Amino acid sequence: MLRALLGILRADDPLQTIGERFERMLTLTQKMTLAAGEVAFGGDASPLRRTQIYERDVEVNQLERTIRKGVVAHLSIPGSRVDVPQCLLLMSLAKDVERLGDYAKNLSELVEIQAGPMPEDEIVGELQEIRCGVEKAFRAASDIFRSSDREQALTMIRHGRDIAHRCDALIAQIGRAGYPGETTTVLVLATRFYKRIGGHV
């Protein structure tokens, strides 16, 4: 299915432009996720940095709407029925990528709950490893999508499931750790956001 989708996106027709917009969405949400991770883990949390995340989210939302309109317009053309499965898949993928922007934005907002640094302990170390795994998967996603590499895609899906299980286990550990309320809230939310980002990726 993905190979067929890539075929129509690379063809010389309006769907090629839609494919380019989808690639732009992936690039923007990856940048947002990396920036949000830096903000959440004590990096640059300046108003300018956070404004950039919000501005990119606005662009991602606009791109998702444009893709949806473009797909609907394409499907209204006589003879386009053959593209229906791929177009529906593309709309679903675009919605997933749009959600990535929302989760990145939510991740950057955690600094409002706890302005101080996170604890330097085993639990936060595990969360940092999960963060690195999600960011690595995100960097690979565009290449895997472009190449339609089935083996790499399956490896990435297995990696994503492993991260999801680690997130579930970590939330239980955070609950038993005895952190102050603010710290517990930030760590649980960060873990959930990375689980959802990893799932959508």
C-alpha positions as CSV (number, residue, x, y, z in Angstrom):
1,M,0.0,0.0,0.0
2,L,2.8,2.5,0.9
3,R,4.6,1.7,-2.3
4,A,1.5,2.4,-4.3
5,L,1.0,5.6,-2.3
6,L,4.6,6.7,-3.1
7,G,4.0,5.9,-6.7
8,I,1.2,8.3,-7.1
9,L,2.9,11.0,-4.9
10,R,5.9,10.9,-7.3
11,A,3.8,11.1,-10.4
12,D,3.6,14.3,-12.5
13,D,0.2,15.3,-11.2
14,P,-1.4,17.4,-8.3
15,L,-0.7,14.5,-5.8
16,Q,3.0,15.2,-6.1
17,T,2.5,18.6,-4.5
18,I,0.5,16.9,-1.8
19,G,3.4,14.6,-1.2
20,E,5.8,17.5,-0.9
21,R,3.5,19.1,1.7
22,F,3.4,15.8,3.6
23,E,7.2,15.7,3.7
24,R,7.2,19.3,4.9
25,M,4.9,18.3,7.8
26,L,7.2,15.5,8.8
27,T,10.2,17.9,8.8
28,L,8.4,20.5,10.8
29,T,7.1,18.1,13.4
30,Q,10.5,16.5,13.8
31,K,12.0,19.9,14.5
32,M,9.2,20.7,16.9
33,T,9.8,17.4,18.8
34,L,13.5,18.0,19.1
35,A,13.0,21.6,20.3
36,A,10.3,20.6,22.7
37,G,12.5,18.0,24.2
38,E,15.2,20.6,24.8
39,V,12.7,22.9,26.4
40,A,11.3,20.2,28.7
41,F,14.7,18.9,29.8
42,G,16.2,22.2,30.9
43,G,17.5,23.5,27.6
44,D,16.5,26.8,25.9
45,A,13.0,27.6,27.2
46,S,13.1,31.2,26.1
47,P,9.9,32.8,24.8
48,L,11.4,33.0,21.3
49,R,12.2,29.2,21.3
50,R,8.7,28.4,22.4
51,T,7.1,30.8,20.0
52,Q,9.0,29.0,17.1
53,I,7.3,25.7,18.2
54,Y,3.9,27.3,18.2
55,E,4.5,28.9,14.8
56,R,5.6,25.6,13.3
57,D,2.4,24.0,14.8
58,V,0.3,26.6,13.0
59,E,2.1,25.7,9.7
60,V,1.6,22.0,10.3
61,N,-2.1,22.5,10.9
62,Q,-2.4,24.5,7.7
63,L,-0.6,21.9,5.7
64,E,-2.8,19.1,7.0
65,R,-5.9,21.1,6.0
66,T,-4.4,21.8,2.6
67,I,-3.6,18.1,2.1
68,R,-7.1,17.1,3.0
69,K,-8.6,19.6,0.6
70,G,-6.2,18.5,-2.2
71,V,-7.1,14.9,-1.7
72,V,-10.8,15.6,-1.8
73,A,-10.3,17.8,-5.0
74,H,-8.3,15.0,-6.6
75,L,-10.9,12.3,-5.8
76,S,-13.6,14.5,-7.4
77,I,-11.8,14.2,-10.8
78,P,-13.3,11.5,-13.1
79,G,-11.0,8.5,-13.3
80,S,-9.3,9.0,-9.9
81,R,-11.2,6.2,-8.2
82,V,-8.1,4.0,-8.6
83,D,-6.3,6.3,-6.2
84,V,-9.0,6.1,-3.4
85,P,-7.2,3.7,-1.1
86,Q,-3.9,5.6,-1.3
87,C,-5.6,8.9,-0.8
88,L,-7.5,7.7,2.3
89,L,-4.2,6.4,3.7
90,L,-2.5,9.8,3.0
91,M,-5.3,11.6,4.8
92,S,-4.8,9.3,7.8
93,L,-1.0,9.7,7.8
94,A,-1.4,13.5,7.6
95,K,-3.7,13.5,10.6
96,D,-1.1,11.4,12.5
97,V,1.6,13.9,11.7
98,E,-0.6,16.8,12.7
99,R,-1.0,15.1,16.1
100,L,2.7,14.9,16.4
101,G,2.8,18.7,16.3
102,D,0.2,18.8,19.1
103,Y,2.2,16.5,21.3
104,A,5.4,18.4,20.7
105,K,3.7,21.6,21.7
106,N,2.3,19.9,24.9
107,L,5.8,18.7,25.7
108,S,7.2,22.2,25.5
109,E,4.5,23.4,27.9
110,L,5.7,21.2,30.8
111,V,8.2,23.9,31.7
112,E,5.2,25.9,33.0
113,I,4.5,23.3,35.7
114,Q,8.1,22.9,36.9
115,A,10.6,25.6,36.1
116,G,13.5,24.0,37.9
117,P,15.7,21.2,36.7
118,M,14.5,17.6,36.7
119,P,16.0,15.2,39.2
120,E,19.3,13.5,38.2
121,D,18.3,9.9,38.9
122,E,17.7,6.5,37.4
123,I,14.0,7.3,36.5
124,V,14.9,10.5,34.6
125,G,17.8,8.6,33.0
126,E,15.3,6.1,31.6
127,L,13.0,8.9,30.4
128,Q,16.0,10.4,28.6
129,E,16.7,7.1,26.9
130,I,13.1,6.9,25.8
131,R,13.4,10.4,24.5
132,C,16.5,9.5,22.5
133,G,14.8,6.4,21.1
134,V,11.8,8.4,19.9
135,E,13.9,11.1,18.4
136,K,16.1,8.5,16.6
137,A,12.9,6.9,15.2
138,F,11.6,10.2,14.1
139,R,14.8,11.0,12.2
140,A,14.5,7.6,10.4
141,A,10.8,7.9,9.6
142,S,11.2,10.2,6.6
143,D,13.9,8.0,5.0
144,I,11.9,4.8,5.6
145,F,8.7,6.4,4.2
146,R,10.6,7.6,1.1
147,S,12.4,4.3,0.4
148,S,9.3,2.2,1.3
149,D,11.8,-0.2,3.1
150,R,9.6,-2.9,4.5
151,E,12.3,-4.4,6.7
152,Q,13.3,-1.1,8.2
153,A,9.6,-0.3,8.8
154,L,9.0,-3.5,10.7
155,T,12.1,-2.9,12.8
156,M,10.9,0.5,13.6
157,I,7.4,-0.8,14.6
158,R,9.0,-3.3,16.9
159,H,11.2,-0.6,18.4
160,G,8.1,1.6,18.9
161,R,6.3,-1.2,20.7
162,D,9.3,-1.6,23.0
163,I,9.3,2.1,23.8
164,A,5.6,2.0,24.6
165,H,6.2,-0.9,27.1
166,R,9.1,1.0,28.7
167,C,6.8,4.1,29.0
168,D,4.1,2.1,30.8
169,A,6.7,0.6,33.2
170,L,8.3,4.0,33.8
171,I,4.9,5.6,34.8
172,A,4.5,2.9,37.5
173,Q,8.0,3.7,38.8
174,I,7.3,7.4,38.8
175,G,4.2,6.8,40.9
176,R,6.1,4.9,43.5
177,A,9.1,7.3,43.6
178,G,7.8,9.8,46.2
179,Y,8.5,12.9,44.1
180,P,6.9,16.2,44.9
181,G,3.6,16.7,43.0
182,E,5.0,19.0,40.4
183,T,7.8,16.7,39.5
184,T,5.5,13.6,39.4
185,T,3.1,15.5,37.1
186,V,5.9,16.6,34.7
187,L,7.5,13.2,34.5
188,V,4.3,11.3,34.0
189,L,3.1,13.7,31.3
190,A,6.5,13.7,29.5
191,T,6.5,9.9,29.5
192,R,2.9,9.8,28.1
193,F,3.8,12.4,25.4
194,Y,6.8,10.5,24.3
195,K,4.7,7.3,24.2
196,R,2.2,9.0,22.0
197,I,4.8,10.6,19.8
198,G,6.5,7.3,19.4
199,G,3.2,5.6,18.6
200,H,2.4,8.1,15.9
201,V,5.9,8.0,14.4
